[in-house]
Amino acid sequence: MRKISIFSSLALGVALIMAATVSYAQNLATSLENRDIDRYRAQKERMEQGDVDLLWVGDSITHFWETNGKAVWDKYYGARKAMNFAISGDRTGHVLWRIANSPMDKISPKMTVVMIGTNNIGHKKPNSDEMHSTPAETVEGIQMIVSQLKEKYPETKILLLEVFPRDQRPDGKFRKAVNEINAGLEAIYADGKVENVQLYSINDLLLAKDGELTKEIMPDSLHPSQAGYEIWAKAIEPMIADALGDSPVDCQPAPVQADWWSKRFEEKNEILKKGDVDILMIGDSITHGWEGAGAEQWQKYYGDKKAVNLGHGGDQTQHVLWRLENYDFSSIHPKAAVLLIGVNNTWGRDREPKNIALGQRRIVEKLRATFPEMKIFVLRIFPCTNREGQQELIDSINELTPYYMRDFDNVEVLDIGKVFLNKDGVLTKEIMPDLLHPNAVGYESWGAAMYFKLEEATK
């Protein structure tokens, strides 16, 4: 029998200790974990079929679009070639394994929505009471998933959601761990640091004002209810619409085919060419009316403000988009813009609120691209009750508008519609004679409501 010296035994012992240390120190969040179960096999079969525009990657929170969120999924994604590539209980290592062992080359998604990481801190290490992964390790796992997806789909937009809040109270152990994960993600991905990756948080929308996670939104303090999935869908709908290239009529730039409209466009364009403009007032006949019923109030509030009235009677979102594409803005550097548009989109046709809100968003995108430093105030559509059912449609658009603007910097959504209502909350002809356009009293209320906002923006 071969003899082993004391020195050899010592070396062997050190090697074993070192191996054990390496194994223990390994980041489990970046280690592939087998997920060969029935749901995974069904996902492989679906992927083999191709034709996926919208890929969802995650754990039970995403998986449960098929249960708690099914009605919302059908409403938003049922006709959109969407695939749910999520499995309940998954950690980052499981997702990495599924990416490595799935026919990812069979699909070419236009957008991938990723939300993963909560089970890394919610589960424990084998035979241990420690978290399966620390927040920092979890961030590494998420980063590896994003890198793998970028490698497989270089042109695909990745919408990376910050991990949803856990625990009912803000001081809960898991809530704090989630906050650490999200802070780590922000350090890597915030402000477009990584090309084609948008880090986005909707956590403030899921929480009550005091930071509590309510049973109405997350009954088990982890998985959204149907109401929670509705919030999620509304919040990311504009990004998905952009990525998928949605282009309803409300978003297709078009002029109004009328001589008076073309003449007004040219008159305003000549003013813009002269330069020296601080405020752009953009909209339809309600904004146009600053030159009619609101003329005196315009002088009071904007006469010394270098403001230009870009309101056109009858305009819808698509008409404003055309004007913004065709004005000569080369001589101006405005400090603020006020946008009020959308009421005319609700007339005469069966129009979807989400498409009108998307039209508003496309206008804001154009303004931000043209004037990156300009403050933009988006006004919710004013009350209008001169047609049956119109106010209900306006309310639906106004509910969506903040969701469609919340990922933009330097954009603020304002709701000043209540200034046109009487003490009983009713729109009357004393303020809007035709229940659509303000009179002088209405324009006075509008000017006063915006005064301090514009003063601050134009300093």
C-alpha positions, 0 to 999 in steps of 0.5 A: 500500500502506498504511504502518504506523508504528513505533508501530503495529507496536509496538502490534501486537506487544504485542497479539500477545504479550498474546494469546499470554500469555492463551492460555498462561495459560488453565486447560486444566482448565476448557476444554471438550475435544471428546470426540465418539467412539463411546463418547460417542455410545453414552452419549448414546443411553443417556441419551436412554432416561432411567430412570437413578437412579445416574450415574457420572462419570469417566475410565478408573478409572470406565470400568473398572467394565466390565472389571476391576470388572464382577463387582463392578458386577453384584453391587452395581449391576446391578439399580439403574438405574446408568449409567457416564458415564465415558471412559478418558483423560478429563480434566476438560475432556472431562467438561465437554464431555460434560456440555455436549453430552449430553441430561442433561435426559433423566435425573434421577439420585438420586445422581451419583458423581464421580471425575475429575482424575488424567489432568489431572496424568498427561497433558502439555500439547501440545508440552510436558513440563509437566503438562496441569494443575497440581493447583490448576487441576485442582481448578478443573476438578473444581469446575466439573464439580460446579457444572454437575451441581448446576445440572442436578440441584439435588436430586441428591446428589453423592458426590465422591470424592477422586482415588485415589492413584497411584505405588507409593510415597508420595513419587512425583511423581503421588502428591504431585500427587494429594495436592495436588488432594485438599487443594484439594477438602477446602478447598472441600467438606469437612464439607458446605460445599456443599449436597448434595455429600459429599466422600469419601475411600477412599484409606486403604482402597486403601493398605497400612499403609506407604502403598504402593499394592500390585499386589493393589489396583492392578496398574499403580499407577493402575487398581483390580483386582477387589479394589480395585473391591470395596473401592470398592463396599463403602465407598460402598454406605451412601451409595448405599443412603441416596440411593436410598432402600433400605429392607429390612426390617432398616431399617423401624422396627417394635415386637415384638408382645408384652406383655412387650416393651411393658412393658419399653419403657415401664419404660425410657422412664420411666427416660429421662424422669427424666433424668440419664443419661450412658451408653446401652447399646443392643441385644438379649438380650445387652445385656439380660443385663446385668440377669441373668447380668451383674448383678454386673458391671453394678454393678462397671462401670456402677453409678456411671456413670448408665447405662441398659440399653436391651437387649431380648431378641429385638430386631433392628435394626428393633426398635431403630429403633422404640424410638429413634423412640418413647423420650422423650429430651427430658430426657437428654444422654448422653455415650456409647452402646454399640450391639450389634445384629444377631445376631437378624437372622441367624436364621430367614430368608435375610437379606443381610449388607449389609441388616443392616449398613445397619440398624446404620447407620440406628440410628447415624444416628438416634442422631447426629441425636438426640445430635450430641455423643455418642460412639457405640461400635458393637460388631461382633456377638459370636461365635455358633456355636449354629446351623450357618452362623451365624458365617459370616453374622456374619463377613460383617456384621462385615466390612461394619460398619466400611465403613458407619460410616467417614463418621461423626464421633464413631463408633468401631467396636470388635471385642471378640469375641476376649475370649470365645474361648479360647486356641485361638480357639474359643467355648466354653460356659465363656464362653457356655453356649448359645454366644450369651449370655455368663455372668458370666465373659463379662460381666466380659470385656466390661466390662473390654474397654470400661472405658477407652473409656467412662471417656474418653468420659464425663469 
